[in-house]
Every structure is written in structure tokens, then in C-alpha cells.
Amino acid sequence: MIPQTFLAIIAALFGAVVGSFLNVVILRLPNEDESIAFPASHCPHCQTPLHWYENIPVLSYLCLRGKCGHCKKRISLQYPLIELSMAALSASLIYTYGLSFEFFALFAFCAALLVIIVIDIHHQIIPDVISLPGIIAGLIFSFFSTTLSWQSSLIGIAIGGGVLYAIALGYFLIRKIDGMGGGDIKLLAMIGAWLGWQSLPFVIFASSLGGTIVGLIAMSHQKKGGRTRIPFGPFLSIAALIFIFFSKQILYFFQLYINGEWP
């Protein structure tokens, strides 16, 4: 039997490599004219193609001291952070699910959520090319998963999309302005597909709480009042990531609350 610590190290290295590719996806996907496959990795400033040794996750950034080896311009700290984040998520998945079908499937789901978080922060969009296929992939995942039934996934899609649509429609009818984008609705449907309807109370509560706190802080700094806009996708995605790793504990305390046994 392979030691779990060894598997976690391998998983972390694999996650860092995938994280390097996710940086390319994050940079190019919002631009419809760009391909995520071609051309090869290059400096975003001088466009010089990178050598293999300049493209090693995290290490290349440290060795180059955060600067391009050609034009010497500063490289965004986002690059190593994405690589480290995907490495940490991958290792955590190994510890939580072991080397299983769930590990590989949820690895892809976590990668998608990480891309959504960063793109939504920078561009305030959630690409349909991720969320719509993600809904279908989540439903397919449920037919092979040992932790999720297809019924739970299907109900999660319906409720996930329906709840935010109802909130968005109600906000529009009351305020006569859009308060939530369609991307958020499709993202919650995707989360429901992958994690089941049981995840939605926590995801909605945690994301709303986090969004409210950050929104109030943003309002105080930007001085725009009710016109302050912050992307909601990152909060939904972070709540989903938390549920992936702590679903048993979350559902346990939720059940205690429903039964009136906590707090």
C-alpha cells in the first residue's frame, strides 16, 4: 500500500503543474480571440516564448525573483499563488478521498472553481464554457460517484439555478436593476450538480455572509453606496470548496440545528 503522505506529495506536484496551465486559461479564456493551447507560454509583456526551465511551477518564479528573464518586467504574484493553491487543493483531496475516482473528478471541479474565482475577480464574468459543461459533467459524475446520487445532483441543478434566479428576479422587480448576473445562477446550478442539493444551504449562507461582509467594506472604501458592485462568483466558489472538504462536519451540525439540538 502506497503511503498517503507520498501520494499527497505527488498529488501536490501534479496540482502545481496543472495550476501552471490554469494560469494560461485564466489569462486567455476571457479573450474570445485567444486560444488556451497556442501559442506556447510566453512573457505577457515582451511576448518572448519561455524556455522549459522558465516554466517550472513556483520554482521558476522564485529563481527569476518574480521578473521576466528577458525584459526584466515584474511577473504577477498571481502565477505562483494559483500553482500553490492547486497544489494544496490536490494534496487535500488525496487526504480526504484517497486515490479514487472522486479524487480525479473533484480535482477537475476544483480547478474549474479556481479559474472562475480569478476570472470573476478580474473581469466580473463567469465563462459559460466552464459553467454549462460543468453542469453536465457534474450530473455524469453522480452516476459513477460513491458519495453522490444522480437524484441529489439533478435536484441540486434545479434548486441551485432556481434559487438564485428567483432572488435575481425579485431584486430586479423591486429595484428595477440587475443585482445578480446569469453567470452566478449557472455557477450555483453547477455546484448543485457536483455536490448535490444538500450542499446548497451552506453554500448560499456562507457565500451570502462573505459577500455581505466584503460588500460593506467595499462600500465604505469606494463611497458608492448601493452602486457598489462586487463579483459574487468567488464567494460561491469558495463556499463550494469548503463544502468539498468539510461536508460531513457541516451536514452533522446542520442536522443538529434542524433537530433543535444546537446551539
C-alpha positions as CSV (number, residue, x, y, z in Angstrom):
1,M,0.0,0.0,0.0
2,I,1.4,3.4,-1.0
3,P,1.8,5.8,2.0
4,Q,-0.7,8.6,1.9
5,T,1.9,11.2,2.6
6,F,3.8,10.1,-0.5
7,L,0.6,10.2,-2.6
8,A,-0.1,13.7,-1.2
9,I,3.4,14.9,-2.3
10,I,2.8,13.5,-5.8
11,A,-0.7,15.0,-5.9
12,A,0.7,18.4,-4.9
13,L,3.3,18.3,-7.6
14,F,0.7,17.3,-10.1
15,G,-1.6,20.1,-8.9
16,A,1.2,22.7,-9.3
17,V,1.7,21.6,-12.9
18,V,-2.0,21.8,-13.6
19,G,-2.0,25.2,-11.8
20,S,0.6,26.4,-14.3
21,F,-1.8,25.6,-17.1
22,L,-4.7,27.2,-15.3
23,N,-2.7,30.5,-15.3
24,V,-2.8,30.3,-19.1
25,V,-6.6,29.6,-19.1
26,I,-7.2,32.5,-16.7
27,L,-5.2,34.9,-18.9
28,R,-6.6,33.8,-22.3
29,L,-10.1,32.5,-21.7
30,P,-11.8,35.9,-21.3
31,N,-10.4,36.9,-24.7
32,E,-12.5,35.2,-27.3
33,D,-9.9,35.6,-30.0
34,E,-7.2,33.8,-28.0
35,S,-6.5,30.1,-27.8
36,I,-5.6,28.4,-24.5
37,A,-3.4,26.0,-26.4
38,F,-1.5,28.2,-28.8
39,P,0.9,29.9,-28.8
40,A,3.2,28.3,-26.2
41,S,3.7,30.1,-22.9
42,H,5.3,33.5,-23.2
43,C,6.0,36.6,-21.3
44,P,2.8,38.7,-21.1
45,H,5.0,41.9,-21.5
46,C,7.6,41.2,-24.2
47,Q,5.9,38.2,-25.7
48,T,9.1,36.2,-25.7
49,P,8.5,32.4,-25.6
50,L,9.6,30.8,-22.3
51,H,12.2,28.1,-22.0
52,W,11.2,24.9,-20.2
53,Y,13.3,26.0,-17.2
54,E,11.4,29.3,-17.0
55,N,8.1,27.4,-16.8
56,I,8.6,25.3,-13.7
57,P,5.8,25.9,-11.3
58,V,6.7,28.2,-8.4
59,L,10.5,27.4,-8.6
60,S,10.9,29.4,-11.8
61,Y,9.2,32.4,-10.2
62,L,11.5,32.2,-7.2
63,C,14.6,31.7,-9.2
64,L,13.8,34.6,-11.5
65,R,12.9,36.7,-8.5
66,G,9.5,37.5,-9.9
67,K,10.8,39.1,-13.1
68,C,10.8,38.1,-16.7
69,G,14.2,36.6,-17.7
70,H,14.2,38.6,-20.9
71,C,12.6,42.1,-20.4
72,K,13.0,42.1,-16.6
73,K,9.5,43.3,-16.0
74,R,7.6,42.2,-12.9
75,I,5.6,39.0,-13.1
76,S,2.3,39.0,-11.3
77,L,2.3,37.2,-7.9
78,Q,-0.9,35.6,-9.1
79,Y,1.0,33.0,-11.1
80,P,2.7,31.2,-8.2
81,L,-0.3,31.7,-6.0
82,I,-2.5,29.8,-8.5
83,E,0.1,27.0,-8.7
84,L,0.4,26.7,-4.9
85,S,-3.4,26.9,-4.5
86,M,-3.9,24.0,-6.9
87,A,-1.1,22.0,-5.3
88,A,-2.8,22.5,-1.8
89,L,-6.2,21.5,-3.2
90,S,-4.8,18.4,-4.8
91,A,-3.0,17.2,-1.7
92,S,-6.1,17.9,0.4
93,L,-8.2,15.9,-2.0
94,I,-5.9,12.9,-1.6
95,Y,-6.2,13.1,2.2
96,T,-9.9,13.4,2.0
97,Y,-10.9,11.0,-0.7
98,G,-7.7,8.9,-1.3
99,L,-6.6,7.8,-4.8
100,S,-10.1,7.2,-6.1
101,F,-12.5,8.2,-8.8
102,E,-13.7,11.0,-6.6
103,F,-10.2,12.4,-6.4
104,F,-9.8,12.8,-10.1
105,A,-13.3,14.1,-10.7
106,L,-13.3,16.6,-7.9
107,F,-9.7,17.7,-8.9
108,A,-11.2,18.9,-12.2
109,F,-14.1,20.5,-10.4
110,C,-11.7,22.4,-8.0
111,A,-9.6,23.5,-11.0
112,A,-12.8,24.9,-12.6
113,L,-13.7,26.8,-9.4
114,L,-10.3,28.2,-9.1
115,V,-10.4,29.6,-12.6
116,I,-13.8,31.0,-12.1
117,I,-12.7,32.8,-8.9
118,V,-9.8,34.6,-10.6
119,I,-11.6,35.4,-13.8
120,D,-14.7,36.8,-12.0
121,I,-12.5,38.9,-9.7
122,H,-10.7,40.5,-12.7
123,H,-13.5,40.6,-15.3
124,Q,-16.7,40.1,-13.4
125,I,-17.8,37.3,-15.7
126,I,-18.2,33.6,-15.3
127,P,-17.5,31.9,-18.6
128,D,-20.3,29.8,-19.9
129,V,-17.7,27.5,-21.4
130,I,-16.9,26.4,-17.9
131,S,-20.3,26.5,-16.1
132,L,-22.6,24.9,-18.7
133,P,-20.4,21.9,-19.5
134,G,-19.7,21.8,-15.7
135,I,-23.4,21.2,-15.0
136,I,-23.5,18.3,-17.4
137,A,-20.2,16.9,-16.1
138,G,-21.5,17.1,-12.5
139,L,-24.6,15.1,-13.4
140,I,-22.5,12.5,-15.2
141,F,-20.2,12.3,-12.2
142,S,-23.1,11.5,-10.0
143,F,-23.8,8.2,-11.9
144,F,-20.3,6.9,-11.0
145,S,-19.7,8.5,-7.6
146,T,-20.0,6.6,-4.3
147,T,-20.7,9.9,-2.5
148,L,-23.4,11.5,-4.6
149,S,-26.6,10.1,-6.2
150,W,-27.9,11.2,-9.5
151,Q,-31.2,12.3,-7.9
152,S,-29.3,14.6,-5.5
153,S,-27.3,16.0,-8.4
154,L,-30.4,16.6,-10.5
155,I,-32.3,18.3,-7.7
156,G,-29.1,20.3,-6.9
157,I,-29.2,21.6,-10.5
158,A,-32.8,22.6,-10.3
159,I,-32.7,24.2,-6.9
160,G,-29.3,25.8,-7.4
161,G,-30.3,27.5,-10.6
162,G,-33.8,28.2,-9.4
163,V,-32.9,29.8,-6.1
164,L,-30.6,32.4,-7.5
165,Y,-32.9,33.1,-10.4
166,A,-35.8,33.8,-8.0
167,I,-33.5,36.1,-6.0
168,A,-32.3,37.9,-9.1
169,L,-35.8,38.3,-10.5
170,G,-37.2,39.6,-7.1
171,Y,-34.3,42.1,-6.9
172,F,-35.0,43.3,-10.4
173,L,-38.7,43.6,-9.8
174,I,-38.2,45.6,-6.6
175,R,-35.2,47.8,-7.6
176,K,-35.6,47.8,-11.4
177,I,-31.9,47.0,-11.8
178,D,-29.9,43.8,-12.2
179,G,-28.5,42.7,-8.9
180,M,-27.1,39.4,-10.0
181,G,-25.7,38.1,-13.3
182,G,-26.8,35.0,-15.1
183,G,-23.3,33.6,-14.6
184,D,-23.9,33.3,-10.8
185,I,-27.1,31.4,-11.5
186,K,-25.4,28.9,-13.7
187,L,-22.5,28.6,-11.3
188,L,-24.8,27.6,-8.4
189,A,-26.5,25.1,-10.7
190,M,-23.1,23.7,-11.4
191,I,-22.2,23.5,-7.7
192,G,-25.5,21.7,-7.1
193,A,-24.7,19.2,-9.8
194,W,-21.4,18.3,-8.3
195,L,-22.1,18.5,-4.6
196,G,-25.9,17.7,-4.5
197,W,-28.8,19.8,-3.2
198,Q,-27.6,19.1,0.4
199,S,-24.7,21.4,-0.1
200,L,-26.8,24.4,-1.2
201,P,-28.0,25.7,2.2
202,F,-24.4,26.0,3.4
203,V,-23.1,27.4,0.0
204,I,-25.8,30.0,-0.2
205,F,-25.5,31.0,3.5
206,A,-21.7,31.1,3.6
207,S,-21.3,32.9,0.3
208,S,-24.0,35.5,1.2
209,L,-22.4,36.1,4.6
210,G,-18.9,36.5,3.0
211,G,-20.3,38.7,0.2
212,T,-22.2,40.9,2.6
213,I,-19.1,41.5,4.8
214,V,-16.8,42.2,1.8
215,G,-19.6,44.4,0.2
216,L,-19.9,46.5,3.3
217,I,-16.2,47.0,3.4
218,A,-16.1,47.9,-0.3
219,M,-19.0,50.4,0.2
220,S,-17.1,52.1,3.0
221,H,-14.0,52.4,0.9
222,Q,-15.5,53.2,-2.6
223,K,-18.1,55.6,-1.2
224,K,-20.6,54.5,-3.9
225,G,-23.3,53.3,-1.6
226,G,-25.8,50.9,-3.2
227,R,-24.0,51.3,-6.6
228,T,-21.0,49.3,-5.3
229,R,-20.6,46.1,-7.3
230,I,-18.5,43.1,-6.3
231,P,-18.4,39.7,-8.1
232,F,-20.4,37.0,-6.3
233,G,-18.9,34.0,-8.1
234,P,-15.8,33.9,-5.9
235,F,-17.9,33.6,-2.7
236,L,-20.0,30.8,-4.2
237,S,-16.8,29.0,-5.4
238,I,-15.0,29.3,-2.0
239,A,-18.1,28.1,-0.1
240,A,-18.2,25.1,-2.5
241,L,-14.5,24.3,-1.9
242,I,-15.1,24.4,1.8
243,F,-18.0,22.0,1.5
244,I,-15.9,19.6,-0.5
245,F,-13.5,19.1,2.4
246,F,-15.8,19.6,5.4
247,S,-19.2,18.2,4.1
248,K,-19.5,15.6,6.9
249,Q,-18.9,18.2,9.6
250,I,-21.2,20.8,8.0
251,L,-24.1,18.3,7.5
252,Y,-23.7,17.0,11.0
253,F,-24.0,20.4,12.6
254,F,-26.8,21.3,10.2
255,Q,-28.7,18.2,11.3
256,L,-28.2,19.1,14.9
257,Y,-29.6,22.6,14.2
258,I,-32.7,21.1,12.4
259,N,-33.3,18.8,15.3
260,G,-33.1,21.7,17.8
261,E,-30.0,20.2,19.5
262,W,-27.6,23.0,18.6
263,P,-26.6,25.6,19.7
